[in-house]
């Protein structure tokens, strides 16, 4: 029987009410994390609820996911995400 790997996700969500607002984050549980954003549990995203998925990228290595999240939060990373994701 194959061993299931644990995934680490970098995600971008988009506000449904303010479509020009995006939030980039890291999680191991996509469903739980989106529920937290939409419940108002995340102070940075609370004013722009509700949220929907824009992009999710899965990684098998935690450090790679965290590095990609950090990159997406830079100026060049935001430009990359806007153009490619």
N, CA, C and O atoms as a Maestro MAE file, in Angstrom:
{
 s_m_m2io_version
 :::
 2.0.0
}

f_m_ct {
 s_m_title
 :::
 protein
 m_atom[340] {
  # First column is atom index #
  i_m_mmod_type
  r_m_x_coord
  r_m_y_coord
  r_m_z_coord
  i_m_residue_number
  s_m_chain_name
  s_m_pdb_residue_name
  s_m_pdb_atom_name
  i_m_atomic_number
  :::
  1 25 0.839 -1.178 0.000 1 A "UNK " " N  " 7
  2 3 0.000 0.000 0.000 1 A "UNK " " CA " 6
  3 2 0.889 1.247 0.000 1 A "UNK " " C  " 6
  4 15 1.803 1.335 0.819 1 A "UNK " " O  " 8
  5 25 0.646 2.227 -0.905 2 A "UNK " " N  " 7
  6 3 1.499 3.413 -0.978 2 A "UNK " " CA " 6
  7 2 1.334 4.298 0.262 2 A "UNK " " C  " 6
  8 15 0.258 4.385 0.852 2 A "UNK " " O  " 8
  9 25 2.422 4.940 0.627 3 A "UNK " " N  " 7
  10 3 2.408 5.852 1.767 3 A "UNK " " CA " 6
  11 2 1.937 7.224 1.287 3 A "UNK " " C  " 6
  12 15 2.449 7.759 0.303 3 A "UNK " " O  " 8
  13 25 0.960 7.782 1.992 4 A "UNK " " N  " 7
  14 3 0.460 9.114 1.642 4 A "UNK " " CA " 6
  15 2 1.423 10.166 2.186 4 A "UNK " " C  " 6
  16 15 1.792 10.140 3.360 4 A "UNK " " O  " 8
  17 25 1.821 11.080 1.322 5 A "UNK " " N  " 7
  18 3 2.706 12.150 1.746 5 A "UNK " " CA " 6
  19 2 1.887 13.300 2.310 5 A "UNK " " C  " 6
  20 15 0.755 13.544 1.894 5 A "UNK " " O  " 8
  21 25 2.476 13.989 3.253 6 A "UNK " " N  " 7
  22 3 1.867 15.189 3.807 6 A "UNK " " CA " 6
  23 2 2.240 16.352 2.895 6 A "UNK " " C  " 6
  24 15 3.401 16.501 2.512 6 A "UNK " " O  " 8
  25 25 1.271 17.161 2.557 7 A "UNK " " N  " 7
  26 3 1.534 18.313 1.703 7 A "UNK " " CA " 6
  27 2 1.490 19.603 2.500 7 A "UNK " " C  " 6
  28 15 0.790 19.715 3.506 7 A "UNK " " O  " 8
  29 25 2.248 20.560 2.030 8 A "UNK " " N  " 7
  30 3 2.275 21.911 2.584 8 A "UNK " " CA " 6
  31 2 1.844 22.831 1.441 8 A "UNK " " C  " 6
  32 15 2.356 22.727 0.326 8 A "UNK " " O  " 8
  33 25 0.915 23.715 1.720 9 A "UNK " " N  " 7
  34 3 0.308 24.516 0.671 9 A "UNK " " CA " 6
  35 2 0.621 25.996 0.828 9 A "UNK " " C  " 6
  36 15 0.600 26.545 1.930 9 A "UNK " " O  " 8
  37 25 0.910 26.621 -0.298 10 A "UNK " " N  " 7
  38 3 0.970 28.071 -0.387 10 A "UNK " " CA " 6
  39 2 -0.259 28.447 -1.197 10 A "UNK " " C  " 6
  40 15 -0.518 27.876 -2.257 10 A "UNK " " O  " 8
  41 25 -1.007 29.408 -0.690 11 A "UNK " " N  " 7
  42 3 -2.267 29.739 -1.339 11 A "UNK " " CA " 6
  43 2 -2.422 31.243 -1.513 11 A "UNK " " C  " 6
  44 15 -1.821 32.046 -0.799 11 A "UNK " " O  " 8
  45 25 -3.239 31.585 -2.474 12 A "UNK " " N  " 7
  46 3 -3.648 32.966 -2.668 12 A "UNK " " CA " 6
  47 2 -5.167 32.946 -2.687 12 A "UNK " " C  " 6
  48 15 -5.785 32.190 -3.436 12 A "UNK " " O  " 8
  49 25 -5.757 33.790 -1.848 13 A "UNK " " N  " 7
  50 3 -7.204 33.931 -1.856 13 A "UNK " " CA " 6
  51 2 -7.551 35.337 -2.329 13 A "UNK " " C  " 6
  52 15 -6.751 36.266 -2.217 13 A "UNK " " O  " 8
  53 25 -8.756 35.469 -2.856 14 A "UNK " " N  " 7
  54 3 -9.218 36.742 -3.392 14 A "UNK " " CA " 6
  55 2 -10.516 37.114 -2.697 14 A "UNK " " C  " 6
  56 15 -11.389 36.267 -2.502 14 A "UNK " " O  " 8
  57 25 -10.640 38.365 -2.329 15 A "UNK " " N  " 7
  58 3 -11.867 38.844 -1.699 15 A "UNK " " CA " 6
  59 2 -12.991 38.877 -2.726 15 A "UNK " " C  " 6
  60 15 -12.809 39.359 -3.844 15 A "UNK " " O  " 8
  61 25 -14.141 38.365 -2.342 16 A "UNK " " N  " 7
  62 3 -15.300 38.410 -3.238 16 A "UNK " " CA " 6
  63 2 -15.917 39.810 -3.253 16 A "UNK " " C  " 6
  64 15 -16.464 40.242 -4.268 16 A "UNK " " O  " 8
  65 25 -15.828 40.501 -2.142 17 A "UNK " " N  " 7
  66 3 -16.415 41.834 -2.018 17 A "UNK " " CA " 6
  67 2 -15.506 42.914 -2.616 17 A "UNK " " C  " 6
  68 15 -15.989 43.899 -3.175 17 A "UNK " " O  " 8
  69 25 -14.192 42.722 -2.494 18 A "UNK " " N  " 7
  70 3 -13.187 43.656 -3.007 18 A "UNK " " CA " 6
  71 2 -12.226 42.872 -3.898 18 A "UNK " " C  " 6
  72 15 -11.152 42.485 -3.436 18 A "UNK " " O  " 8
  73 25 -12.578 42.625 -5.159 19 A "UNK " " N  " 7
  74 3 -11.796 41.724 -6.033 19 A "UNK " " CA " 6
  75 2 -10.338 42.123 -6.260 19 A "UNK " " C  " 6
  76 15 -9.546 41.311 -6.740 19 A "UNK " " O  " 8
  77 25 -9.976 43.358 -5.924 20 A "UNK " " N  " 7
  78 3 -8.572 43.760 -6.081 20 A "UNK " " CA " 6
  79 2 -7.738 43.434 -4.842 20 A "UNK " " C  " 6
  80 15 -6.549 43.749 -4.809 20 A "UNK " " O  " 8
  81 25 -8.337 42.810 -3.822 21 A "UNK " " N  " 7
  82 3 -7.645 42.436 -2.594 21 A "UNK " " CA " 6
  83 2 -7.320 40.944 -2.595 21 A "UNK " " C  " 6
  84 15 -8.183 40.105 -2.852 21 A "UNK " " O  " 8
  85 25 -6.059 40.632 -2.301 22 A "UNK " " N  " 7
  86 3 -5.582 39.256 -2.261 22 A "UNK " " CA " 6
  87 2 -4.851 39.026 -0.944 22 A "UNK " " C  " 6
  88 15 -4.359 39.965 -0.318 22 A "UNK " " O  " 8
  89 25 -4.791 37.773 -0.540 23 A "UNK " " N  " 7
  90 3 -4.051 37.393 0.658 23 A "UNK " " CA " 6
  91 2 -3.264 36.133 0.305 23 A "UNK " " C  " 6
  92 15 -3.806 35.194 -0.279 23 A "UNK " " O  " 8
  93 25 -1.984 36.122 0.663 24 A "UNK " " N  " 7
  94 3 -1.111 34.979 0.405 24 A "UNK " " CA " 6
  95 2 -0.743 34.344 1.732 24 A "UNK " " C  " 6
  96 15 -0.399 35.042 2.686 24 A "UNK " " O  " 8
  97 25 -0.814 33.017 1.797 25 A "UNK " " N  " 7
  98 3 -0.496 32.341 3.048 25 A "UNK " " CA " 6
  99 2 0.015 30.925 2.851 25 A "UNK " " C  " 6
  100 15 0.197 30.448 1.731 25 A "UNK " " O  " 8
  101 25 0.240 30.273 3.985 26 A "UNK " " N  " 7
  102 3 0.786 28.917 4.052 26 A "UNK " " CA " 6
  103 2 -0.089 28.111 4.996 26 A "UNK " " C  " 6
  104 15 -0.524 28.624 6.027 26 A "UNK " " O  " 8
  105 25 -0.353 26.848 4.655 27 A "UNK " " N  " 7
  106 3 -1.145 25.988 5.524 27 A "UNK " " CA " 6
  107 2 -0.887 24.522 5.199 27 A "UNK " " C  " 6
  108 15 -0.293 24.189 4.173 27 A "UNK " " O  " 8
  109 25 -1.345 23.657 6.094 28 A "UNK " " N  " 7
  110 3 -1.349 22.228 5.819 28 A "UNK " " CA " 6
  111 2 -2.778 21.753 5.588 28 A "UNK " " C  " 6
  112 15 -2.989 20.617 5.164 28 A "UNK " " O  " 8
  113 25 -3.755 22.603 5.860 29 A "UNK " " N  " 7
  114 3 -5.156 22.233 5.693 29 A "UNK " " CA " 6
  115 2 -5.906 23.352 4.975 29 A "UNK " " C  " 6
  116 15 -6.284 24.350 5.587 29 A "UNK " " O  " 8
  117 25 -6.113 23.178 3.693 30 A "UNK " " N  " 7
  118 3 -6.739 24.223 2.888 30 A "UNK " " CA " 6
  119 2 -8.163 24.549 3.345 30 A "UNK " " C  " 6
  120 15 -8.511 25.720 3.491 30 A "UNK " " O  " 8
  121 25 -8.977 23.532 3.569 31 A "UNK " " N  " 7
  122 3 -10.364 23.774 3.959 31 A "UNK " " CA " 6
  123 2 -10.462 24.526 5.286 31 A "UNK " " C  " 6
  124 15 -11.240 25.471 5.416 31 A "UNK " " O  " 8
  125 25 -9.673 24.102 6.261 32 A "UNK " " N  " 7
  126 3 -9.689 24.767 7.565 32 A "UNK " " CA " 6
  127 2 -9.224 26.211 7.450 32 A "UNK " " C  " 6
  128 15 -9.795 27.106 8.073 32 A "UNK " " O  " 8
  129 25 -8.192 26.434 6.657 33 A "UNK " " N  " 7
  130 3 -7.633 27.787 6.560 33 A "UNK " " CA " 6
  131 2 -8.613 28.748 5.893 33 A "UNK " " C  " 6
  132 15 -8.772 29.877 6.356 33 A "UNK " " O  " 8
  133 25 -9.265 28.327 4.829 34 A "UNK " " N  " 7
  134 3 -10.241 29.209 4.183 34 A "UNK " " CA " 6
  135 2 -11.398 29.490 5.146 34 A "UNK " " C  " 6
  136 15 -11.901 30.612 5.197 34 A "UNK " " O  " 8
  137 25 -11.817 28.489 5.898 35 A "UNK " " N  " 7
  138 3 -12.879 28.686 6.887 35 A "UNK " " CA " 6
  139 2 -12.446 29.719 7.935 35 A "UNK " " C  " 6
  140 15 -13.259 30.540 8.360 35 A "UNK " " O  " 8
  141 25 -11.178 29.687 8.353 36 A "UNK " " N  " 7
  142 3 -10.680 30.669 9.314 36 A "UNK " " CA " 6
  143 2 -10.734 32.079 8.743 36 A "UNK " " C  " 6
  144 15 -11.157 33.015 9.420 36 A "UNK " " O  " 8
  145 25 -10.302 32.226 7.490 37 A "UNK " " N  " 7
  146 3 -10.359 33.545 6.847 37 A "UNK " " CA " 6
  147 2 -11.799 34.039 6.772 37 A "UNK " " C  " 6
  148 15 -12.073 35.194 7.097 37 A "UNK " " O  " 8
  149 25 -12.709 33.191 6.353 38 A "UNK " " N  " 7
  150 3 -14.102 33.608 6.188 38 A "UNK " " CA " 6
  151 2 -14.838 33.800 7.507 38 A "UNK " " C  " 6
  152 15 -15.863 34.481 7.550 38 A "UNK " " O  " 8
  153 25 -14.326 33.208 8.585 39 A "UNK " " N  " 7
  154 3 -14.932 33.390 9.912 39 A "UNK " " CA " 6
  155 2 -14.420 34.666 10.585 39 A "UNK " " C  " 6
  156 15 -14.941 35.073 11.623 39 A "UNK " " O  " 8
  157 25 -13.409 35.291 9.999 40 A "UNK " " N  " 7
  158 3 -12.851 36.505 10.586 40 A "UNK " " CA " 6
  159 2 -11.783 36.238 11.631 40 A "UNK " " C  " 6
  160 15 -11.455 37.135 12.407 40 A "UNK " " O  " 8
  161 25 -11.237 35.042 11.674 41 A "UNK " " N  " 7
  162 3 -10.220 34.674 12.656 41 A "UNK " " CA " 6
  163 2 -8.826 35.189 12.316 41 A "UNK " " C  " 6
  164 15 -7.922 35.126 13.148 41 A "UNK " " O  " 8
  165 25 -8.648 35.692 11.114 42 A "UNK " " N  " 7
  166 3 -7.346 36.211 10.681 42 A "UNK " " CA " 6
  167 2 -7.471 37.733 10.571 42 A "UNK " " C  " 6
  168 15 -8.119 38.236 9.653 42 A "UNK " " O  " 8
  169 25 -6.853 38.470 11.505 43 A "UNK " " N  " 7
  170 3 -7.031 39.924 11.534 43 A "UNK " " CA " 6
  171 2 -6.733 40.641 10.216 43 A "UNK " " C  " 6
  172 15 -7.445 41.577 9.852 43 A "UNK " " O  " 8
  173 25 -5.692 40.217 9.496 44 A "UNK " " N  " 7
  174 3 -5.314 40.898 8.248 44 A "UNK " " CA " 6
  175 2 -6.342 40.721 7.139 44 A "UNK " " C  " 6
  176 15 -6.461 41.581 6.267 44 A "UNK " " O  " 8
  177 25 -7.078 39.632 7.160 45 A "UNK " " N  " 7
  178 3 -8.039 39.382 6.079 45 A "UNK " " CA " 6
  179 2 -9.487 39.643 6.488 45 A "UNK " " C  " 6
  180 15 -10.381 39.646 5.641 45 A "UNK " " O  " 8
  181 25 -9.719 39.858 7.771 46 A "UNK " " N  " 7
  182 3 -11.080 40.014 8.298 46 A "UNK " " CA " 6
  183 2 -11.909 41.111 7.599 46 A "UNK " " C  " 6
  184 15 -13.076 40.870 7.286 46 A "UNK " " O  " 8
  185 25 -11.347 42.302 7.345 47 A "UNK " " N  " 7
  186 3 -12.181 43.362 6.752 47 A "UNK " " CA " 6
  187 2 -12.631 43.099 5.313 47 A "UNK " " C  " 6
  188 15 -13.510 43.794 4.803 47 A "UNK " " O  " 8
  189 25 -12.043 42.119 4.668 48 A "UNK " " N  " 7
  190 3 -12.301 41.917 3.236 48 A "UNK " " CA " 6
  191 2 -13.061 40.628 2.935 48 A "UNK " " C  " 6
  192 15 -13.077 40.167 1.794 48 A "UNK " " O  " 8
  193 25 -13.690 40.048 3.956 49 A "UNK " " N  " 7
  194 3 -14.476 38.814 3.780 49 A "UNK " " CA " 6
  195 2 -15.676 39.058 2.890 49 A "UNK " " C  " 6
  196 15 -16.140 40.195 2.800 49 A "UNK " " O  " 8
  197 25 -16.194 38.040 2.233 50 A "UNK " " N  " 7
  198 3 -15.737 36.651 2.158 50 A "UNK " " CA " 6
  199 2 -14.611 36.478 1.131 50 A "UNK " " C  " 6
  200 15 -14.389 37.322 0.262 50 A "UNK " " O  " 8
  201 25 -13.913 35.345 1.273 51 A "UNK " " N  " 7
  202 3 -12.768 35.010 0.421 51 A "UNK " " CA " 6
  203 2 -13.065 33.771 -0.406 51 A "UNK " " C  " 6
  204 15 -13.884 32.933 -0.026 51 A "UNK " " O  " 8
  205 25 -12.387 33.668 -1.540 52 A "UNK " " N  " 7
  206 3 -12.457 32.458 -2.379 52 A "UNK " " CA " 6
  207 2 -11.040 32.135 -2.844 52 A "UNK " " C  " 6
  208 15 -10.157 32.993 -2.856 52 A "UNK " " O  " 8
  209 25 -10.849 30.875 -3.227 53 A "UNK " " N  " 7
  210 3 -9.537 30.442 -3.705 53 A "UNK " " CA " 6
  211 2 -9.203 31.102 -5.028 53 A "UNK " " C  " 6
  212 15 -10.062 31.224 -5.901 53 A "UNK " " O  " 8
  213 25 -7.955 31.527 -5.180 54 A "UNK " " N  " 7
  214 3 -7.434 31.959 -6.472 54 A "UNK " " CA " 6
  215 2 -6.410 30.940 -6.945 54 A "UNK " " C  " 6
  216 15 -6.488 30.465 -8.078 54 A "UNK " " O  " 8
  217 25 -5.443 30.595 -6.086 55 A "UNK " " N  " 7
  218 3 -4.382 29.661 -6.451 55 A "UNK " " CA " 6
  219 2 -3.927 28.880 -5.220 55 A "UNK " " C  " 6
  220 15 -3.842 29.434 -4.123 55 A "UNK " " O  " 8
  221 25 -3.637 27.605 -5.404 56 A "UNK " " N  " 7
  222 3 -3.049 26.774 -4.347 56 A "UNK " " CA " 6
  223 2 -1.921 25.965 -4.980 56 A "UNK " " C  " 6
  224 15 -2.100 25.357 -6.035 56 A "UNK " " O  " 8
  225 25 -0.774 25.961 -4.336 57 A "UNK " " N  " 7
  226 3 0.375 25.199 -4.815 57 A "UNK " " CA " 6
  227 2 0.806 24.255 -3.692 57 A "UNK " " C  " 6
  228 15 1.023 24.686 -2.560 57 A "UNK " " O  " 8
  229 25 0.929 22.959 -4.015 58 A "UNK " " N  " 7
  230 3 1.294 21.951 -3.017 58 A "UNK " " CA " 6
  231 2 2.788 21.656 -3.082 58 A "UNK " " C  " 6
  232 15 3.377 21.562 -4.159 58 A "UNK " " O  " 8
  233 25 3.380 21.512 -1.908 59 A "UNK " " N  " 7
  234 3 4.795 21.166 -1.766 59 A "UNK " " CA " 6
  235 2 4.912 19.958 -0.850 59 A "UNK " " C  " 6
  236 15 4.102 19.786 0.061 59 A "UNK " " O  " 8
  237 25 5.919 19.122 -1.089 60 A "UNK " " N  " 7
  238 3 6.169 17.998 -0.195 60 A "UNK " " CA " 6
  239 2 7.172 18.367 0.896 60 A "UNK " " C  " 6
  240 15 7.318 17.635 1.875 60 A "UNK " " O  " 8
  241 25 7.858 19.487 0.738 61 A "UNK " " N  " 7
  242 3 8.828 19.947 1.731 61 A "UNK " " CA " 6
  243 2 8.375 21.283 2.322 61 A "UNK " " C  " 6
  244 15 8.127 22.246 1.597 61 A "UNK " " O  " 8
  245 25 8.273 21.319 3.630 62 A "UNK " " N  " 7
  246 3 7.789 22.508 4.345 62 A "UNK " " CA " 6
  247 2 8.634 23.746 4.028 62 A "UNK " " C  " 6
  248 15 8.092 24.818 3.760 62 A "UNK " " O  " 8
  249 25 9.953 23.598 4.057 63 A "UNK " " N  " 7
  250 3 10.827 24.749 3.824 63 A "UNK " " CA " 6
  251 2 10.651 25.340 2.434 63 A "UNK " " C  " 6
  252 15 10.698 26.559 2.267 63 A "UNK " " O  " 8
  253 25 10.451 24.497 1.446 64 A "UNK " " N  " 7
  254 3 10.221 25.002 0.089 64 A "UNK " " CA " 6
  255 2 8.936 25.815 0.038 64 A "UNK " " C  " 6
  256 15 8.889 26.869 -0.597 64 A "UNK " " O  " 8
  257 25 7.898 25.331 0.702 65 A "UNK " " N  " 7
  258 3 6.626 26.054 0.729 65 A "UNK " " CA " 6
  259 2 6.794 27.410 1.409 65 A "UNK " " C  " 6
  260 15 6.305 28.424 0.911 65 A "UNK " " O  " 8
  261 25 7.483 27.425 2.544 66 A "UNK " " N  " 7
  262 3 7.673 28.683 3.262 66 A "UNK " " CA " 6
  263 2 8.508 29.679 2.456 66 A "UNK " " C  " 6
  264 15 8.239 30.881 2.474 66 A "UNK " " O  " 8
  265 25 9.515 29.175 1.753 67 A "UNK " " N  " 7
  266 3 10.328 30.054 0.899 67 A "UNK " " CA " 6
  267 2 9.491 30.632 -0.241 67 A "UNK " " C  " 6
  268 15 9.621 31.809 -0.577 67 A "UNK " " O  " 8
  269 25 8.631 29.799 -0.836 68 A "UNK " " N  " 7
  270 3 7.786 30.279 -1.931 68 A "UNK " " CA " 6
  271 2 6.785 31.309 -1.407 68 A "UNK " " C  " 6
  272 15 6.527 32.312 -2.072 68 A "UNK " " O  " 8
  273 25 6.223 31.072 -0.230 69 A "UNK " " N  " 7
  274 3 5.306 32.051 0.356 69 A "UNK " " CA " 6
  275 2 6.021 33.381 0.571 69 A "UNK " " C  " 6
  276 15 5.492 34.437 0.222 69 A "UNK " " O  " 8
  277 25 7.237 33.330 1.151 70 A "UNK " " N  " 7
  278 3 8.008 34.561 1.363 70 A "UNK " " CA " 6
  279 2 8.256 35.284 0.050 70 A "UNK " " C  " 6
  280 15 8.132 36.506 -0.029 70 A "UNK " " O  " 8
  281 25 8.610 34.516 -0.991 71 A "UNK " " N  " 7
  282 3 8.851 35.116 -2.304 71 A "UNK " " CA " 6
  283 2 7.586 35.799 -2.832 71 A "UNK " " C  " 6
  284 15 7.658 36.926 -3.323 71 A "UNK " " O  " 8
  285 25 6.441 35.141 -2.738 72 A "UNK " " N  " 7
  286 3 5.202 35.723 -3.253 72 A "UNK " " CA " 6
  287 2 4.819 37.009 -2.535 72 A "UNK " " C  " 6
  288 15 4.056 37.813 -3.072 72 A "UNK " " O  " 8
  289 25 5.335 37.213 -1.335 73 A "UNK " " N  " 7
  290 3 5.025 38.425 -0.583 73 A "UNK " " CA " 6
  291 2 5.993 39.570 -0.881 73 A "UNK " " C  " 6
  292 15 5.853 40.661 -0.330 73 A "UNK " " O  " 8
  293 25 6.977 39.324 -1.753 74 A "UNK " " N  " 7
  294 3 7.894 40.382 -2.174 74 A "UNK " " CA " 6
  295 2 7.284 41.106 -3.384 74 A "UNK " " C  " 6
  296 15 6.300 40.655 -3.972 74 A "UNK " " O  " 8
  297 25 7.881 42.205 -3.723 75 A "UNK " " N  " 7
  298 3 7.388 42.973 -4.875 75 A "UNK " " CA " 6
  299 2 7.447 42.152 -6.167 75 A "UNK " " C  " 6
  300 15 6.483 42.120 -6.931 75 A "UNK " " O  " 8
  301 25 8.579 41.492 -6.404 76 A "UNK " " N  " 7
  302 3 8.701 40.689 -7.632 76 A "UNK " " CA " 6
  303 2 7.793 39.462 -7.566 76 A "UNK " " C  " 6
  304 15 7.264 39.028 -8.590 76 A "UNK " " O  " 8
  305 25 7.611 38.905 -6.377 77 A "UNK " " N  " 7
  306 3 6.715 37.768 -6.221 77 A "UNK " " CA " 6
  307 2 5.266 38.133 -6.490 77 A "UNK " " C  " 6
  308 15 4.533 37.352 -7.097 77 A "UNK " " O  " 8
  309 25 4.843 39.311 -6.046 78 A "UNK " " N  " 7
  310 3 3.472 39.765 -6.334 78 A "UNK " " CA " 6
  311 2 3.286 39.973 -7.834 78 A "UNK " " C  " 6
  312 15 2.235 39.644 -8.382 78 A "UNK " " O  " 8
  313 25 4.301 40.519 -8.495 79 A "UNK " " N  " 7
  314 3 4.229 40.703 -9.948 79 A "UNK " " CA " 6
  315 2 4.140 39.343 -10.645 79 A "UNK " " C  " 6
  316 15 3.362 39.175 -11.584 79 A "UNK " " O  " 8
  317 25 4.938 38.371 -10.185 80 A "UNK " " N  " 7
  318 3 4.897 37.023 -10.738 80 A "UNK " " CA " 6
  319 2 3.499 36.413 -10.559 80 A "UNK " " C  " 6
  320 15 2.936 35.857 -11.502 80 A "UNK " " O  " 8
  321 25 2.957 36.518 -9.370 81 A "UNK " " N  " 7
  322 3 1.636 35.934 -9.084 81 A "UNK " " CA " 6
  323 2 0.556 36.591 -9.946 81 A "UNK " " C  " 6
  324 15 -0.327 35.911 -10.468 81 A "UNK " " O  " 8
  325 25 0.631 37.881 -10.087 82 A "UNK " " N  " 7
  326 3 -0.373 38.602 -10.888 82 A "UNK " " CA " 6
  327 2 -0.335 38.150 -12.349 82 A "UNK " " C  " 6
  328 15 -1.374 38.011 -12.994 82 A "UNK " " O  " 8
  329 25 0.866 37.925 -12.853 83 A "UNK " " N  " 7
  330 3 1.024 37.548 -14.265 83 A "UNK " " CA " 6
  331 2 0.838 36.056 -14.508 83 A "UNK " " C  " 6
  332 15 0.276 35.671 -15.533 83 A "UNK " " O  " 8
  333 25 1.296 35.206 -13.589 84 A "UNK " " N  " 7
  334 3 1.357 33.764 -13.840 84 A "UNK " " CA " 6
  335 2 0.364 32.913 -13.049 84 A "UNK " " C  " 6
  336 15 0.015 31.815 -13.482 84 A "UNK " " O  " 8
  337 25 -0.093 33.401 -11.902 85 A "UNK " " N  " 7
  338 3 -0.955 32.580 -11.073 85 A "UNK " " CA " 6
  339 2 -2.350 33.144 -11.154 85 A "UNK " " C  " 6
  340 15 -3.268 32.612 -10.529 85 A "UNK " " O  " 8
  :::
 }
 m_bond[339] {
  # First column is bond index #
  i_m_from
  i_m_to
  i_m_order
  :::
  1 1 2 1
  2 2 3 1
  3 3 4 2
  4 3 5 1
  5 5 6 1
  6 6 7 1
  7 7 8 2
  8 7 9 1
  9 9 10 1
  10 10 11 1
  11 11 12 2
  12 11 13 1
  13 13 14 1
  14 14 15 1
  15 15 16 2
  16 15 17 1
  17 17 18 1
  18 18 19 1
  19 19 20 2
  20 19 21 1
  21 21 22 1
  22 22 23 1
  23 23 24 2
  24 23 25 1
  25 25 26 1
  26 26 27 1
  27 27 28 2
  28 27 29 1
  29 29 30 1
  30 30 31 1
  31 31 32 2
  32 31 33 1
  33 33 34 1
  34 34 35 1
  35 35 36 2
  36 35 37 1
  37 37 38 1
  38 38 39 1
  39 39 40 2
  40 39 41 1
  41 41 42 1
  42 42 43 1
  43 43 44 2
  44 43 45 1
  45 45 46 1
  46 46 47 1
  47 47 48 2
  48 47 49 1
  49 49 50 1
  50 50 51 1
  51 51 52 2
  52 51 53 1
  53 53 54 1
  54 54 55 1
  55 55 56 2
  56 55 57 1
  57 57 58 1
  58 58 59 1
  59 59 60 2
  60 59 61 1
  61 61 62 1
  62 62 63 1
  63 63 64 2
  64 63 65 1
  65 65 66 1
  66 66 67 1
  67 67 68 2
  68 67 69 1
  69 69 70 1
  70 70 71 1
  71 71 72 2
  72 71 73 1
  73 73 74 1
  74 74 75 1
  75 75 76 2
  76 75 77 1
  77 77 78 1
  78 78 79 1
  79 79 80 2
  80 79 81 1
  81 81 82 1
  82 82 83 1
  83 83 84 2
  84 83 85 1
  85 85 86 1
  86 86 87 1
  87 87 88 2
  88 87 89 1
  89 89 90 1
  90 90 91 1
  91 91 92 2
  92 91 93 1
  93 93 94 1
  94 94 95 1
  95 95 96 2
  96 95 97 1
  97 97 98 1
  98 98 99 1
  99 99 100 2
  100 99 101 1
  101 101 102 1
  102 102 103 1
  103 103 104 2
  104 103 105 1
  105 105 106 1
  106 106 107 1
  107 107 108 2
  108 107 109 1
  109 109 110 1
  110 110 111 1
  111 111 112 2
  112 111 113 1
  113 113 114 1
  114 114 115 1
  115 115 116 2
  116 115 117 1
  117 117 118 1
  118 118 119 1
  119 119 120 2
  120 119 121 1
  121 121 122 1
  122 122 123 1
  123 123 124 2
  124 123 125 1
  125 125 126 1
  126 126 127 1
  127 127 128 2
  128 127 129 1
  129 129 130 1
  130 130 131 1
  131 131 132 2
  132 131 133 1
  133 133 134 1
  134 134 135 1
  135 135 136 2
  136 135 137 1
  137 137 138 1
  138 138 139 1
  139 139 140 2
  140 139 141 1
  141 141 142 1
  142 142 143 1
  143 143 144 2
  144 143 145 1
  145 145 146 1
  146 146 147 1
  147 147 148 2
  148 147 149 1
  149 149 150 1
  150 150 151 1
  151 151 152 2
  152 151 153 1
  153 153 154 1
  154 154 155 1
  155 155 156 2
  156 155 157 1
  157 157 158 1
  158 158 159 1
  159 159 160 2
  160 159 161 1
  161 161 162 1
  162 162 163 1
  163 163 164 2
  164 163 165 1
  165 165 166 1
  166 166 167 1
  167 167 168 2
  168 167 169 1
  169 169 170 1
  170 170 171 1
  171 171 172 2
  172 171 173 1
  173 173 174 1
  174 174 175 1
  175 175 176 2
  176 175 177 1
  177 177 178 1
  178 178 179 1
  179 179 180 2
  180 179 181 1
  181 181 182 1
  182 182 183 1
  183 183 184 2
  184 183 185 1
  185 185 186 1
  186 186 187 1
  187 187 188 2
  188 187 189 1
  189 189 190 1
  190 190 191 1
  191 191 192 2
  192 191 193 1
  193 193 194 1
  194 194 195 1
  195 195 196 2
  196 195 197 1
  197 197 198 1
  198 198 199 1
  199 199 200 2
  200 199 201 1
  201 201 202 1
  202 202 203 1
  203 203 204 2
  204 203 205 1
  205 205 206 1
  206 206 207 1
  207 207 208 2
  208 207 209 1
  209 209 210 1
  210 210 211 1
  211 211 212 2
  212 211 213 1
  213 213 214 1
  214 214 215 1
  215 215 216 2
  216 215 217 1
  217 217 218 1
  218 218 219 1
  219 219 220 2
  220 219 221 1
  221 221 222 1
  222 222 223 1
  223 223 224 2
  224 223 225 1
  225 225 226 1
  226 226 227 1
  227 227 228 2
  228 227 229 1
  229 229 230 1
  230 230 231 1
  231 231 232 2
  232 231 233 1
  233 233 234 1
  234 234 235 1
  235 235 236 2
  236 235 237 1
  237 237 238 1
  238 238 239 1
  239 239 240 2
  240 239 241 1
  241 241 242 1
  242 242 243 1
  243 243 244 2
  244 243 245 1
  245 245 246 1
  246 246 247 1
  247 247 248 2
  248 247 249 1
  249 249 250 1
  250 250 251 1
  251 251 252 2
  252 251 253 1
  253 253 254 1
  254 254 255 1
  255 255 256 2
  256 255 257 1
  257 257 258 1
  258 258 259 1
  259 259 260 2
  260 259 261 1
  261 261 262 1
  262 262 263 1
  263 263 264 2
  264 263 265 1
  265 265 266 1
  266 266 267 1
  267 267 268 2
  268 267 269 1
  269 269 270 1
  270 270 271 1
  271 271 272 2
  272 271 273 1
  273 273 274 1
  274 274 275 1
  275 275 276 2
  276 275 277 1
  277 277 278 1
  278 278 279 1
  279 279 280 2
  280 279 281 1
  281 281 282 1
  282 282 283 1
  283 283 284 2
  284 283 285 1
  285 285 286 1
  286 286 287 1
  287 287 288 2
  288 287 289 1
  289 289 290 1
  290 290 291 1
  291 291 292 2
  292 291 293 1
  293 293 294 1
  294 294 295 1
  295 295 296 2
  296 295 297 1
  297 297 298 1
  298 298 299 1
  299 299 300 2
  300 299 301 1
  301 301 302 1
  302 302 303 1
  303 303 304 2
  304 303 305 1
  305 305 306 1
  306 306 307 1
  307 307 308 2
  308 307 309 1
  309 309 310 1
  310 310 311 1
  311 311 312 2
  312 311 313 1
  313 313 314 1
  314 314 315 1
  315 315 316 2
  316 315 317 1
  317 317 318 1
  318 318 319 1
  319 319 320 2
  320 319 321 1
  321 321 322 1
  322 322 323 1
  323 323 324 2
  324 323 325 1
  325 325 326 1
  326 326 327 1
  327 327 328 2
  328 327 329 1
  329 329 330 1
  330 330 331 1
  331 331 332 2
  332 331 333 1
  333 333 334 1
  334 334 335 1
  335 335 336 2
  336 335 337 1
  337 337 338 1
  338 338 339 1
  339 339 340 2
  :::
 }
}
